[in-house]
């Protein structure tokens, strides 16, 4: 698919489609006359999204998939090809978990491994598995869901920040590698979105409560973010930084890196979250 309607009439795979932004992507793609594979580690929520699409007259199936496993993503690709009768032409690498509330050196290393295995390796697995066929066909698109955390580098969010920064870097690399091939790449970098990501087991309870309160006041709906991202992908945009606060931080980090880091450090001292025990 080429041109300005890359997200219409697609054969799309969406990971993390059981809730939040992933669910919003799946529903919007179905409304754009797409057929959608709704993948999620929770087969029940994936099934609910697929059922909602079918109730609205669309076509969808649910596939259970743990994106941290390369074998599971290979299985997802096989299931998608079997149902579509062809290769997918749009992949939304959305699945992820939240993590935060601890400074570097505090807490178990297993938190780092889990965060990166899902948030970064999940996107790597999706790109590695689905992109070769798109490159060969000279058509298609990939949308990777990162976060403004990937460039804001807020204190007490190191594992999450690193995982999302990796997704941004991967997407930038792909944009260079795929230039001129007919395959588009877009990376989404939002701040607060009204989803359940702040309820993850790797987020300190106090920090999670604050994030939910802020999100409830200034956060965008997942439907709005998904729609903005799909429209941007149609326009060939690499970066989607949807909220005004994210764009302010984006420019501050780029043009005033030293003052930005010092300000972030001062602000971090007042952020809630677990403090080091030693």
FENVENMO-V906846 format. One record per backbone hydrogen bond with DSSP energy under -0.5 kcal/mol. NH is the residue of the N-H (numbers start at 1). CO is the residue of the C=O. If there is no record, write none. Layout:
nh->NH co->CO
nh->NH co->CO
This chain:
nh->5 co->2
nh->6 co->3
nh->8 co->5
nh->9 co->32
nh->12 co->10
nh->12 co->35
nh->13 co->90
nh->14 co->37
nh->15 co->92
nh->16 co->39
nh->17 co->14
nh->17 co->39
nh->19 co->16
nh->22 co->19
nh->23 co->19
nh->24 co->20
nh->25 co->21
nh->26 co->22
nh->27 co->23
nh->28 co->24
nh->29 co->25
nh->30 co->26
nh->31 co->27
nh->32 co->28
nh->33 co->30
nh->34 co->29
nh->35 co->10
nh->36 co->59
nh->37 co->12
nh->38 co->36
nh->38 co->61
nh->39 co->14
nh->39 co->37
nh->40 co->63
nh->43 co->41
nh->46 co->42
nh->47 co->43
nh->48 co->44
nh->49 co->45
nh->50 co->46
nh->51 co->47
nh->52 co->48
nh->53 co->49
nh->54 co->50
nh->55 co->51
nh->56 co->52
nh->57 co->54
nh->58 co->53
nh->59 co->34
nh->61 co->36
nh->63 co->38
nh->65 co->40
nh->67 co->65
nh->69 co->66
nh->70 co->68
nh->73 co->69
nh->74 co->70
nh->75 co->71
nh->76 co->72
nh->77 co->73
nh->78 co->74
nh->79 co->75
nh->80 co->76
nh->81 co->77
nh->82 co->78
nh->83 co->79
nh->84 co->80
nh->85 co->81
nh->86 co->81
nh->89 co->11
nh->90 co->11
nh->91 co->141
nh->92 co->13
nh->93 co->91
nh->93 co->143
nh->94 co->92
nh->100 co->202
nh->101 co->156
nh->102 co->156
nh->106 co->103
nh->111 co->108
nh->112 co->108
nh->113 co->109
nh->114 co->110
nh->115 co->111
nh->116 co->112
nh->117 co->113
nh->118 co->114
nh->119 co->115
nh->120 co->116
nh->121 co->116
nh->122 co->118
nh->124 co->120
nh->125 co->121
nh->126 co->122
nh->127 co->123
nh->128 co->124
nh->129 co->125
nh->130 co->126
nh->131 co->127
nh->134 co->130
nh->135 co->131
nh->136 co->132
nh->137 co->133
nh->138 co->134
nh->139 co->134
nh->140 co->1
nh->140 co->182
nh->141 co->89
nh->142 co->184
nh->143 co->91
nh->144 co->142
nh->144 co->186
nh->145 co->93
nh->146 co->144
nh->146 co->188
nh->148 co->190
nh->150 co->147
nh->151 co->148
nh->152 co->148
nh->153 co->149
nh->157 co->154
nh->158 co->102
nh->161 co->157
nh->162 co->158
nh->163 co->159
nh->164 co->160
nh->165 co->161
nh->166 co->162
nh->167 co->163
nh->168 co->164
nh->169 co->165
nh->170 co->166
nh->171 co->167
nh->172 co->168
nh->173 co->169
nh->174 co->170
nh->175 co->171
nh->176 co->172
nh->177 co->173
nh->178 co->174
nh->179 co->176
nh->181 co->178
nh->183 co->178
nh->184 co->140
nh->184 co->182
nh->186 co->142
nh->187 co->238
nh->188 co->144
nh->189 co->240
nh->194 co->220
nh->195 co->193
nh->199 co->196
nh->200 co->197
nh->202 co->98
nh->203 co->200
nh->204 co->100
nh->204 co->202
nh->208 co->204
nh->209 co->205
nh->210 co->206
nh->211 co->207
nh->212 co->208
nh->213 co->209
nh->214 co->210
nh->215 co->211
nh->216 co->212
nh->217 co->213
nh->217 co->214
nh->218 co->214
nh->219 co->214
nh->219 co->215
nh->220 co->192
nh->225 co->221
nh->226 co->222
nh->227 co->223
nh->228 co->224
nh->229 co->225
nh->230 co->226
nh->231 co->227
nh->232 co->228
nh->233 co->229
nh->234 co->230
nh->235 co->231
nh->236 co->233
nh->237 co->232
nh->240 co->187
nh->242 co->240
nh->247 co->243
nh->248 co->244
nh->249 co->245
nh->250 co->246
nh->251 co->247
nh->252 co->248
nh->253 co->249
nh->254 co->250
nh->255 co->251
nh->256 co->252
nh->260 co->256
nh->261 co->257
nh->262 co->258
nh->263 co->259
nh->264 co->260
nh->265 co->261
nh->266 co->262
nh->267 co->263
nh->268 co->264
nh->269 co->265
nh->269 co->266
nh->270 co->267
nh->271 co->268
nh->274 co->101
